[in-house]
Amino acid sequence: MFFGDIGMPLYKYESFNRQGKKIIGTIDAPSFQSAKNILQGQGLMPSKIEEVSAIEQSFSLKTIFEKKVDTKTKILFTKQLSVLLKAGIPLLQCFELLIEQFEGKFKRVLFDIKDGLKAGESLESQLKKYPKIFSNVYVQLVRAGEASGKLYVILNRLIGYLEKEEETKKRIKKAMSYPIFMISFSFIIVVGLIVFLVPKITKLFEQMGGGAQDLPGPTLFLKNVSEIILNNYVSLSILIIILVGVFLYWKSTKAGQYKLDELFLIFPLTSYFSKIKAVSQFCKTLGMLLEAGVNLSESLDIVTKIIDNQVLKSKLQKAKDLIIKEGKISKYLKDTGIFPNIAIYMISTGEQSGNLDQMLLNVGNDYEVELAEVTDGIVAKISPIMTIITGAIVAFIVLSVFLPMMNMSKFLGQIG
């Protein structure tokens, strides 16, 4: 069973393929006719199509496992569409050719867009139906491309935009993944040693005639931690699950996300990442929209919505209203406290020279490169630091285990 965008109906169908074999399945489509058209486009002859209720949809196991349309797929689609349009192939025919290049959910989306184009709708209006796949930036640039008659040129710019955006996400993910892995690995090792090894060593020590008071300080500390974990592991597990659940719920709320983003702006490293990423996103996207012919008011409205940090987004939205009212971009961007002075100077220069779109693109590209370089530098530095920390923790536990063993050897020597 397939699962489409929220609000899109799901249809059960019975059909026959070209070999006469009966096929039963489900498909998501905006209407009964669209579902029928999609099936026929797949070479099937539907004999029965009926809408599935929302309750039936919610209990489908297969909906959980259907893959989302990733950025790589969107980039491939955009590249192929641009090449076909540049070759002079009509838009509707482009989609008829592209449909065969994709599978799953995205293929059904392309079928539906093709049906809309065939009915005389614009590509922009069809892309708008899938906001989880095609962002507002993507849709607005396509609209500008359709209006200018140079859609393939705009699509080429979109390819670069999507590729850079994906590259930035991967770099930040890479910067965070190694520390998370090392912390998780260290935690598993520490818990394993505390729960399984420390109790055996301390028990053996006590069997040899030593008392708990005779245990070395580090070993006694780990023994107490071990007893707390072993005696209360059920309660501790429930408590951890509750705390994680409460945190995730709090984070999902507007107030929680805002507070978390405020916290990110307190620490120098996370504050730097949040601000530089916002500057790069804002400048690159605004420059690209203005260059494509989208008006300033609409461009600012789109750009302020794509900023991830809610605190920075709020500041930029306030600046947006003043910019639209007075038309002074650099002045009110400076007041936000987000943009570095050099960025403000470059934007002001572009504003005065009438070359604002290109200057914004330059600023966005410069800070994107800086963000990439800093991210790579942090990854290079984090690896040895995390290795040292992990080694120190494991060394402490090993020492705590071997100290009582050494004491046992001395004790046995005294008996002998």
Secondary structure as UniProt FT lines:
FT   TURN            6..7
FT   STRAND          10..16
FT   TURN            18..19
FT   STRAND          22..28
FT   HELIX           32..41
FT   TURN            42..43
FT   STRAND          45..52
FT   HELIX           54..58
FT   HELIX           62..65
FT   HELIX           71..86
FT   TURN            87..88
FT   HELIX           91..98
FT   HELIX           99..101
FT   HELIX           104..118
FT   TURN            119..120
FT   HELIX           123..127
FT   TURN            128..129
FT   TURN            131..133
FT   HELIX           136..148
FT   HELIX           151..192
FT   HELIX           193..197
FT   HELIX           198..207
FT   TURN            208..209
FT   HELIX           212..214
FT   HELIX           217..231
FT   HELIX           233..252
FT   HELIX           254..264
FT   TURN            265..266
FT   HELIX           268..291
FT   TURN            292..293
FT   HELIX           296..305
FT   HELIX           310..326
FT   HELIX           329..335
FT   TURN            336..337
FT   HELIX           341..353
FT   HELIX           356..415
//
